[in-house]
Amino acid sequence: DGGITQSPKYLFRKEGQNVTLSCEQNLNHDAMYWYRQDPGQGLRLIYYSQIVNDFQKGDIAEGYSVSREKKESFPLTVTSAQKNPTAFYLCASKRGGEGSAVNREQFFGPGTRLTVL
Amino acid sequence: GESVGLHLPTLSVQEGDNSIINCAYSNSASDYFIWYKQESGKGPQFIIDIRSNMDKRQGQRVTVLLNKTVKHLSLQIAATQPGDSAVYFCAERGAGNMLTFGGGTRLMVKP
């Protein structure tokens, strides 16, 4: 089955710790995205990557870091600099990069709920 | 379940009735719109999309209407079923080719 997987489903972090959220896709999609979802709010873009070894900051990148060493993987690290990290984190992928007319739809993973203790 | 959508507007409908969920978008230059469905504890699922050169598009039991004059998007679900209970939100693609998401509406279907 093709799709996007995120792990773990639930993650607990102590204050001051860095944690890394995994996102893997076997859809052969070029673009990948990380969003944060808070209660009552729309998805907010953290980082995105249109191609391997390249990524750009989204609207709320402070306190987060990413890497894109492989096409299928786009891990997100929540650093201790992120002051309010408790949220639901969603990864998405899309076939074409931004500006591509091919398949504008983003496919989402199942999400990771991060809680700071 | 997940705490997504704790403070969302809620639409409650009777099973079998039609549902209409509304979305106001902000960017008059947006050229593409998507409706997503998100069940508790899961990632959003694509429902239907529409380009800005259209004003209506129909899928299976769902219809999206686009009114560019007032920057309004609606999702109509025919014969609503219990399995339709979820949070629904729209997304618009603007000048930067990035998607901007609305806050969502919770649909509750009463049996």
Interface residues (C-beta under 8 A of the other chain):
Chain A: I4 Q6 Y35 Q37 P39 G40 Q41 G42 L43 R44 L45 Y48 G58 F88 L90 A92 E98 G99 R104 E105 Q106 F107 F108 G109 P110 G111 R113
Chain B: E2 S3 V4 G5 L6 H7 L8 Y32 I34 Y36 G41 K42 G43 P44 Q45 F46 D49 F89 A91 R93 G96 N97 M98 L99 T100 F101 G102 G103 G104
